[in-house]
Every structure is written in structure tokens, then in C-alpha cells.
Amino acid sequence: MTPRIAVVGGGMAAARFAERYGALGGPGTVTVYGAEPRAPYNRVLLAEVLTGRYDAESIALPLGGATARPGCEVVALDPAARTLRLADGTVEEWDELVLATGANPVLPPVRGLRRTDGYGLAEGVHTLRTLEDCARLAEDAVGARRAVVIGGGVLGVSAARALAALGVRTEIIHQAPYLIERQLDAEAAEVLRERLRTLGVDCYTGNRARAVHGGEKVGAVELANGYRLDCDLVVLACGTRPRTALAHAAGLPVATGVLVDDGLSVAPHVYAVGDCAEHRGTVHGLAGPAWEQADVLARRLSGAEPDARYPGTRPRARLSTGGLEYAAFGTVDETLDPGLDVLRLTDATRGSYKKLVLRGDRLVGAILLGDLATVDALAGAFADDGALAGHPLHLLTGGTAMTGVAR
Ligand SMILES: Cc1cc2nc3c(=O)[nH]c(=O)nc-3n(C[C@H](O)[C@H](O)[C@H](O)COP(=O)(O)OP(=O)(O)OC[C@H]3O[C@@H](n4cnc5c(N)ncnc54)[C@H](O)[C@@H]3O)c2cc1C
């Protein structure tokens, strides 16, 4: 009998699984149930949709031979009976179930974020997770003069840069001492902050938003230090939380995310991948790990490699968006371990910063910001995880001048 594979969640992990399963010649039928009204798309490019560089069609993701069921929210699972129920009451059967429900934006504890009737966000306050969010934000940005982005991680920085590109003066408020602190170090963040300033974005780090003022329509954000930033738009970029309610209600194991083992298995015939999954205590919340998990699961379920294992993903991130570019790998904070050495190259004039973190002749971490010419060589060396051939400086300069090196 042809196995029926149901994928819950029509996002990036779901699409990758379906595409890989098809490419590997998996014998089953794959159905992707997605709550959003459209088939899967590349969410990472939403800021580029906001600027108008891409439209919704051009960021659609391939699904192999899978059937997409957009606008079909799954509201209940019965792992024992191997069925799922859709919002319209329809019950569907499956043989294998893949949970890929992603994550929801976190709403920070800031007064005045919600409408006065308590229903939904106040007018002018936005999250950016879906194409629908993006369309609403783009509409509101027309005629807006000032925006405040709460949160200076990768999403906050991308959103702020996109709003500035639309001609809206934008300010980022970030609680941590520097921007994108999970992936960059303080020096790289300073170079990034300066680049953002030239693009029309100012940053207030080490600061917290305390309240949003303005009644039904936002008018200002008040900081914890009492300072007030007038604005017509607020974008919340304070991280995400895995969507686990469906799994939890079905009695599946959930901690922060849906718990998976190295085979991405949750329970017999039930698997989870992407932002909703928690593997060895880690919820990644990034596209790279979501795709790696989807690839492993496709190899297992297609029969191409039934024993494939997901060992985890070493930290790796890349942002490349109109005028801002960085890549970060592994451990970037050398102060964590006295056995680590650093090679650093800063060019304030060109707004670039490059750093290698080494243990002996092994690369354990790196940052490239503003100049990604050597990113492929670096990514290769990081993936190899072995002794570096030759002087590591070539990974920063590509074999060119050696001036300005600090050790
Ligand atoms: C603007 C933006 C920029 C980003 N930039 C980067 C970046 O530069 N680098 C990076 O690595 N990551 C980035 N990310 C994060 C990245 O997009 C996510 O890690 C990735 O989308 C995770 O894929 P996923 O399939 O697990 O979740 P998602 O892509 O969120 O997909 C989950 C889908 O499941 C659907 N769903 C949930 N519950 C149900 C249900 N019960 N029934 C049916 N459907 C359901 C949701 O509606 C959603 O469509 C960015 C995210 C955003 C929003």
C-alpha cells in the first residue's frame, strides 16, 4: 500500500521535506496542510518583499510532487487512530505524520501594545512572520514618517533596514548591549550599527521599551529610561516561540518545542522538524537547521537512508539584504575559553569586520561583516572541522594584503 504522509504546516521546513522526499523517489503520497492562505514560500525573504525587491510569487518554494492544501488549519491530531482534523471538521487519515508548525512571534511585556478593547494589536503595531503581515506593514508604511522596531536581532535588523529603504526614518530598541548578540560580537555589532546609521536606522541598545502610547493608533514608544520616541509604526521583533499547542493537545511530548530524537521522531509514526522542534535541548529558530532536519527526515522516510540521523547543527547564520551582509559561524566569543586565539581585521572606512576564532590550527568560529568575499572558503573550512591547511589569514583576505592584522 502507498504510504500517506501528512505534513502539518506549510512553511519552509514542510516545503523542504516534501521537495527532498520527491527528489529521492519516496514511494508515498505527501500532503502539506498549511494554515496560511498560500502555498509555502521563503520566509527569510519577507523583508525583501517589504521593500518591493521580490513579490509573493517569486519567493514560492518548490514542493516536489506533493499536494499543497493551503488555508487548511489542522486543529486536532489523533496519533493512535492516525487521523487529523481540519478546521472545517474534515477528518483525514495518515500513515506517517510530520509536524512542521513553525513558531509564533513573541509579544513583549510592553504596555499599550494591544487595542483598548483587548482584541489584537493596536493600530500601527505589527509583527512580521507571514506574507499577510508583510502586506499590512507595507500598507501602513505608506505615508509613515517614523518607525520603531522593538528587538535588534536578525529579524529586527532586516525589518528596520527594509523600512528605511521605504523612506521611513527608523529606530531600533534593543535590550541586549549590542545588536544580534546571539551571532555577532560587540565589535562587529558596532560596525553594523554604523552601517545601519548610514542607511537611515538609529539604534538604542541596552534599552527596553516600556510602553506604547497613542490609544487606537500608535503615536510613541516610551523607553525604560523615560525617553520617548515619536512614531507612526511599531514592529515587534522580539523572538519566536515554537507552535506546540496541537502536539501538546494530542499528548505528544513537548518542552519548549516538540521533543524529537536523533531520528526526528516524536512518537511512533510521528516526526517534527523546523522551528517547532526541540532536539537535544535546542530549538534553533533558523532556516538552516530547519532544512537540515527536513533533509534527514526525507532520507529516512523515503527509504533512501532509513537510519539517517540528525546530529544537531553547529551555529551558522548569514544575512544578505540591501547594503547589509554578514555571515557568522560557531563560537564567536573568544573570552569564553582561554585556549582560543583570534585573528581580526577591521576596515572602518569600508565598514567591514572579519574575525577568526581558532583553537590551535582548527577553526571554531568566524564573523564576516560587510565583505563576504571569502565566505565560501570559510564555510568549507568550518564544515570540514579539521586542521586548516596553510595560514588561516587567507580565510579573511583571500590571499591578499596582510595589513591591519591584530592578534
Ligand atoms: C522576516 C523573517 C526573516 C528571517 N530571516 C532569517 C534569516 O536571515 N536566516 C535564518 O536562518 N532564518 C531566518 N528567519 C527564520 C526562518 O524563516 C525560520 O527559521 C523558518 O521559516 C522555519 O521554518 P518552519 O517551516 O519550521 O516554520 P515556518 O516557516 O514558520 O512555517 C510554519 C507554517 O506552519 C503553519 N502552521 C502552524 N500551525 C499549523 C496548523 N495547526 N495547521 C496548518 N498549518 C499550521 C504556519 O501557518 C506556517 O505557515 C526569518 C524569519 C522571518 C519571519
The ligand as an SDF file (V2000), in Angstrom:
LIG
                    3D

 53 58  0  0  0  0  0  0  0  0999 V2000
   11.2080   38.1930    8.2760 C   0  0  0  0  0  0  0  0  0  0  0  0
   11.9920   36.9720    8.6680 C   0  0  0  0  0  0  0  0  0  0  0  0
   13.3490   36.9050    8.3630 C   0  0  0  0  0  0  0  0  0  0  0  0
   14.0700   35.7660    8.7000 C   0  0  0  0  0  0  0  0  0  0  0  0
   15.3890   35.7560    8.3750 N   0  0  0  0  0  0  0  0  0  0  0  0
   16.1010   34.6410    8.6360 C   0  0  0  0  0  0  0  0  0  0  0  0
   17.4630   34.5730    8.2420 C   0  0  0  0  0  0  0  0  0  0  0  0
   18.0460   35.5400    7.7190 O   0  0  0  0  0  0  0  0  0  0  0  0
   18.1410   33.4210    8.4740 N   0  0  0  0  0  0  0  0  0  0  0  0
   17.5320   32.3280    9.0600 C   0  0  0  0  0  0  0  0  0  0  0  0
   18.1620   31.2860    9.2280 O   0  0  0  0  0  0  0  0  0  0  0  0
   16.2330   32.3640    9.4540 N   0  0  0  0  0  0  0  0  0  0  0  0
   15.5140   33.4960    9.2580 C   0  0  0  0  0  0  0  0  0  0  0  0
   14.1950   33.5440    9.6410 N   0  0  0  0  0  0  0  0  0  0  0  0
   13.6120   32.3590   10.3350 C   0  0  0  0  0  0  0  0  0  0  0  0
   13.1170   31.3260    9.3310 C   0  0  0  0  0  0  0  0  0  0  0  0
   12.1770   31.9130    8.4780 O   0  0  0  0  0  0  0  0  0  0  0  0
   12.5070   30.1410   10.0840 C   0  0  0  0  0  0  0  0  0  0  0  0
   13.5210   29.5190   10.8500 O   0  0  0  0  0  0  0  0  0  0  0  0
   11.8810   29.1170    9.1320 C   0  0  0  0  0  0  0  0  0  0  0  0
   10.8150   29.6880    8.4260 O   0  0  0  0  0  0  0  0  0  0  0  0
   11.3960   27.8830    9.9070 C   0  0  0  0  0  0  0  0  0  0  0  0
   10.6340   27.0500    9.0750 O   0  0  0  0  0  0  0  0  0  0  0  0
    9.3860   26.2370    9.6490 P   0  0  0  0  0  0  0  0  0  0  0  0
    8.8070   25.5180    8.4930 O   0  0  0  0  0  0  0  0  0  0  0  0
    9.7890   25.4870   10.8400 O   0  0  0  0  0  0  0  0  0  0  0  0
    8.3690   27.3420   10.1530 O   0  0  0  0  0  0  0  0  0  0  0  0
    7.5380   28.3610    9.2660 P   0  0  0  0  0  0  0  0  0  0  0  0
    8.2710   28.7440    8.0440 O   0  0  0  0  0  0  0  0  0  0  0  0
    7.0930   29.4400   10.1890 O   0  0  0  0  0  0  0  0  0  0  0  0
    6.2640   27.5360    8.7980 O   0  0  0  0  0  0  0  0  0  0  0  0
    5.3260   27.0370    9.6880 C   0  0  0  0  0  0  0  0  0  0  0  0
    3.9880   27.0270    8.9890 C   0  0  0  0  0  0  0  0  0  0  0  0
    3.1030   26.1640    9.6800 O   0  0  0  0  0  0  0  0  0  0  0  0
    1.8050   26.7050    9.6380 C   0  0  0  0  0  0  0  0  0  0  0  0
    1.0240   26.1020   10.7120 N   0  0  0  0  0  0  0  0  0  0  0  0
    1.2000   26.2420   12.0460 C   0  0  0  0  0  0  0  0  0  0  0  0
    0.2680   25.5190   12.7130 N   0  0  0  0  0  0  0  0  0  0  0  0
   -0.4900   24.9340   11.7730 C   0  0  0  0  0  0  0  0  0  0  0  0
   -1.6280   24.0650   11.8310 C   0  0  0  0  0  0  0  0  0  0  0  0
   -2.1240   23.6780   13.0060 N   0  0  0  0  0  0  0  0  0  0  0  0
   -2.1770   23.6630   10.7050 N   0  0  0  0  0  0  0  0  0  0  0  0
   -1.6580   24.0230    9.4910 C   0  0  0  0  0  0  0  0  0  0  0  0
   -0.6070   24.8510    9.3730 N   0  0  0  0  0  0  0  0  0  0  0  0
   -0.0270   25.2920   10.5130 C   0  0  0  0  0  0  0  0  0  0  0  0
    2.0720   28.1870    9.8260 C   0  0  0  0  0  0  0  0  0  0  0  0
    0.9430   28.9350    9.4100 O   0  0  0  0  0  0  0  0  0  0  0  0
    3.2930   28.3830    8.9370 C   0  0  0  0  0  0  0  0  0  0  0  0
    2.9110   28.6680    7.6260 O   0  0  0  0  0  0  0  0  0  0  0  0
   13.4370   34.6720    9.3500 C   0  0  0  0  0  0  0  0  0  0  0  0
   12.0850   34.7500    9.6650 C   0  0  0  0  0  0  0  0  0  0  0  0
   11.3690   35.8800    9.3470 C   0  0  0  0  0  0  0  0  0  0  0  0
    9.9090   35.9520    9.7050 C   0  0  0  0  0  0  0  0  0  0  0  0
  1  2  1  0
  2  3  1  0
  2 52  2  0
  3  4  2  0
  4  5  1  0
  4 50  1  0
  5  6  2  0
  6  7  1  0
  6 13  1  0
  7  8  2  0
  7  9  1  0
  9 10  1  0
 10 11  2  0
 10 12  1  0
 12 13  2  0
 13 14  1  0
 14 15  1  0
 14 50  1  0
 15 16  1  0
 16 17  1  0
 16 18  1  0
 18 19  1  0
 18 20  1  0
 20 21  1  0
 20 22  1  0
 22 23  1  0
 23 24  1  0
 24 25  2  0
 24 26  1  0
 24 27  1  0
 27 28  1  0
 28 29  2  0
 28 30  1  0
 28 31  1  0
 31 32  1  0
 32 33  1  0
 33 34  1  0
 33 48  1  0
 34 35  1  0
 35 36  1  0
 35 46  1  0
 36 37  1  0
 36 45  1  0
 37 38  2  0
 38 39  1  0
 39 40  1  0
 39 45  2  0
 40 41  1  0
 40 42  2  0
 42 43  1  0
 43 44  2  0
 44 45  1  0
 46 47  1  0
 46 48  1  0
 48 49  1  0
 50 51  2  0
 51 52  1  0
 52 53  1  0
M  END
$$$$
